[in-house]
Amino acid sequence: MTGAAISALSQDEAFARIRLLRSPNIGPVSYAMLLQRFGSAVQALEALPDLGRRGGRAYRAIAAETVEREVEAVRQAGAKYLFHDQPDYPPILTWRGDLAVAARPCVAMVGARNASAAAVKLARDFASGLAEAGFTVVSGLARGIDGAAHEGAFPHTIGVIAS
């Protein structure tokens, strides 16, 4: 997609994309298929209740208010969203700092949310050493191992990547 097409993404479409990705049973594959089929996230969200009825069940997308609170928290943190048809694709990425860190050698760290104290300390220390050595630590920001990875890496980095 061209730079002009990327910058033409409206606020309504960006909001609809976040809402679509946060909706129940919508993962990266179904998200891409819905966008391809309906041409926009706005239209895909409008079609979801009918698609659910055809499948024999009621379907409701995530509440707009829930996504509004997320967007406000992202803004207050000074972070931004990166969407699937922008350079450096994942379906949606929330980032703050220098996105160029994603071009450096990256190490993904994920694990249990209810990790033991020893595992959390190990993840924090391991991420700290990796970041200090110049690696970008990528994780999901969930509590437990993911959060510990970011806590350990953050003092040594110029950006945080979380999907």
Residue, then its C-alpha position, 0 to 999 in steps of 0.5 A: m500500500t502506498g504512503a498516500a493510502i496509509s495516511a488516508l486512514s480516517q479516525d473512524e476507520a482506525f477506531a473500527r480496526i482497533r474495535l474489530l481486533r478487540s472483538p470476541n473470536i476475531g484474530p489476525v486471520s479473520y480480521a484480514m479476511l473481514l477487511q478483504r471481504f468488506g473493504s473496511a473495518v467500519q463495514a465489517l463491524e456493521a456486518l458482524p451481527d448478520l454474520g453471527r445470525r447466519g451462523g446460528r448465534a447472536y454476535r456483538a462486537i466489543a463495546a465502543e466505550t471499552v475501545e475508547r478507554e484503551v485509545e485514551a490510555v494509549r494517548q496518555a502514555g504517548a504511544k501510537y497504533l500501527f496497523h496491518d497495512q502500514p510498513d512493519y506489519p503486525p495486525i495491530l501494534t501499540w508502540r511508544g518511543d523509536l519504532a526503529v528498534a524493531a529493525r534491530p535484533c529482536v528477542a520475543m519473551v512470553g510466558a505465564r501470567n501467573a508465574s512464580a516469583a523466581a520465574v518473574k525475577l529470571a525473566r526480568d534479569f534475562a531481559s535486562g541482560l539482553a537489552e543491555a547487549g543491544f537486543t530489542v525485547v518484544s512481549g505482550l505486556a501481560r502480567g507475569i513473564d511478559g510484564a517482567a520482560h519489559e520491566g527488565a528491558f525498559p531501562h536499557t531501551i529507547g522504545v517498547i514494542a508490545s502487541 
